[in-house]
């Protein structure tokens, strides 16, 4: 569900479905009777490079979707001893930021990943690149991303998570250009919630049977 939402955000950035639908319903198409009336540039994903930061289960699911859409996939992960899936290439962060047309964050928030997206890393990205975050809001320095968007240093961003949730009114991202924000809903499909409940029930049954799983050793 999280990988699906990441691409829903990306496709809204590249195809602007919501904006076109709202404009057509408001009479914009009727006032501009063109065969192919567009509000702005539309972007095809096939042939573009998807850079995935964090290559666990969600990152791998995002890679499969990207490949299905014809994208080249670069992935950054801590443990590179496991060979990458076919068609995926491991890359360091410098290369991810420099080469990717889309950077999608799927890594946890640790001290060494906090503020990963900042003035320096944003400066390495292409002016045409998009940033997607469905992981943790603390991966991004809010003011730095807002500044980069307002200067059109990158083409756009789409976030399902923020550093503080709900965001205070003075969060600079709320007024940034070319940004989409959803309220931490990427995991919230009915199917995903049912799976989580099933896992919790199975874990409790295993514990009561004297066979606990996912033990944390202290």
WOKALIN-V994787 format. One record per residue. N is the residue number from 0. PSI is psi in whole degrees, 0 to 359 (* if undefined). D_CENTER is the distance of its C-alpha to the mean C-alpha in whole Angstrom. Layout:
# WOKALIN-V994787
N|PSI|D_CENTER + N|PSI|D_CENTER
This chain:
# WOKALIN-V994787
0|322|12 + 1|317|9 + 2|321|8 + 3|316|10 + 4|323|8 + 5|319|4 + 6|333|7 + 7|317|9 + 8|314|7 + 9|317|7 + 10|329|11 + 11|323|12 + 12|318|11 + 13|329|13 + 14|345|16 + 15|47|16 + 16|311|18 + 17|316|18 + 18|318|20 + 19|320|22 + 20|314|23 + 21|320|24 + 22|319|26 + 23|318|28 + 24|335|29 + 25|1|30 + 26|4|32 + 27|320|30 + 28|319|31 + 29|325|34 + 30|343|35 + 31|74|34 + 32|65|35 + 33|154|33 + 34|323|33 + 35|64|29 + 36|121|28 + 37|147|25 + 38|341|24 + 39|191|22 + 40|134|21 + 41|145|19 + 42|130|17 + 43|136|17 + 44|332|15 + 45|129|17 + 46|348|19 + 47|163|15 + 48|125|14 + 49|120|11 + 50|119|10 + 51|122|9 + 52|107|10 + 53|109|11 + 54|50|13 + 55|205|14 + 56|320|14 + 57|316|10 + 58|321|10 + 59|322|13 + 60|320|12 + 61|322|9 + 62|318|12 + 63|320|14 + 64|316|13 + 65|316|12 + 66|321|16 + 67|331|17 + 68|6|16 + 69|19|18 + 70|150|15 + 71|137|16 + 72|124|14 + 73|142|14 + 74|141|13 + 75|127|14 + 76|158|16 + 77|312|19 + 78|103|21 + 79|11|22 + 80|337|25 + 81|122|23 + 82|144|23 + 83|156|20 + 84|162|20 + 85|133|22 + 86|358|20 + 87|138|18 + 88|130|19 + 89|145|18 + 90|152|18 + 91|169|18 + 92|323|16 + 93|316|18 + 94|321|18 + 95|309|14 + 96|324|14 + 97|324|17 + 98|340|17 + 99|140|13 + 100|336|13 + 101|126|9 + 102|121|7 + 103|124|4 + 104|125|5 + 105|29|7 + 106|158|10 + 107|166|13 + 108|106|14 + 109|168|18 + 110|325|20 + 111|354|19 + 112|349|15 + 113|131|16 + 114|25|15 + 115|321|14 + 116|107|12 + 117|185|16 + 118|320|18 + 119|312|19 + 120|326|16 + 121|327|15 + 122|340|19 + 123|344|18 + 124|157|15 + 125|148|17 + 126|337|17 + 127|3|16 + 128|154|13 + 129|147|9 + 130|131|7 + 131|133|3 + 132|110|3 + 133|23|5 + 134|273|7 + 135|136|10 + 136|328|11 + 137|354|14 + 138|343|12 + 139|137|12 + 140|109|15 + 141|310|15 + 142|321|18 + 143|318|17 + 144|318|14 + 145|315|16 + 146|317|19 + 147|320|17 + 148|317|16 + 149|336|19 + 150|4|21 + 151|38|19 + 152|328|18 + 153|165|15 + 154|331|14 + 155|168|12 + 156|153|9 + 157|124|7 + 158|134|7 + 159|355|8 + 160|149|9 + 161|164|12 + 162|326|15 + 163|129|17 + 164|131|17 + 165|156|18 + 166|141|18 + 167|160|22 + 168|337|23 + 169|10|23 + 170|121|19 + 171|339|19 + 172|336|16 + 173|337|17 + 174|13|19 + 175|157|17 + 176|151|17 + 177|49|15 + 178|145|12 + 179|139|11 + 180|127|11 + 181|154|11 + 182|63|13 + 183|52|12 + 184|4|12 + 185|332|10 + 186|356|12 + 187|20|15 + 188|155|17 + 189|322|20 + 190|317|20 + 191|318|18 + 192|321|20 + 193|319|23 + 194|317|22 + 195|318|21 + 196|319|25 + 197|320|26 + 198|317|25 + 199|317|27 + 200|315|30 + 201|322|30 + 202|318|30 + 203|318|32 + 204|318|35 + 205|321|34 + 206|314|35 + 207|334|38 + 208|2|39 + 209|17|39 + 210|64|37 + 211|146|34 + 212|162|30 + 213|43|28 + 214|142|30 + 215|114|29 + 216|129|32 + 217|*|34
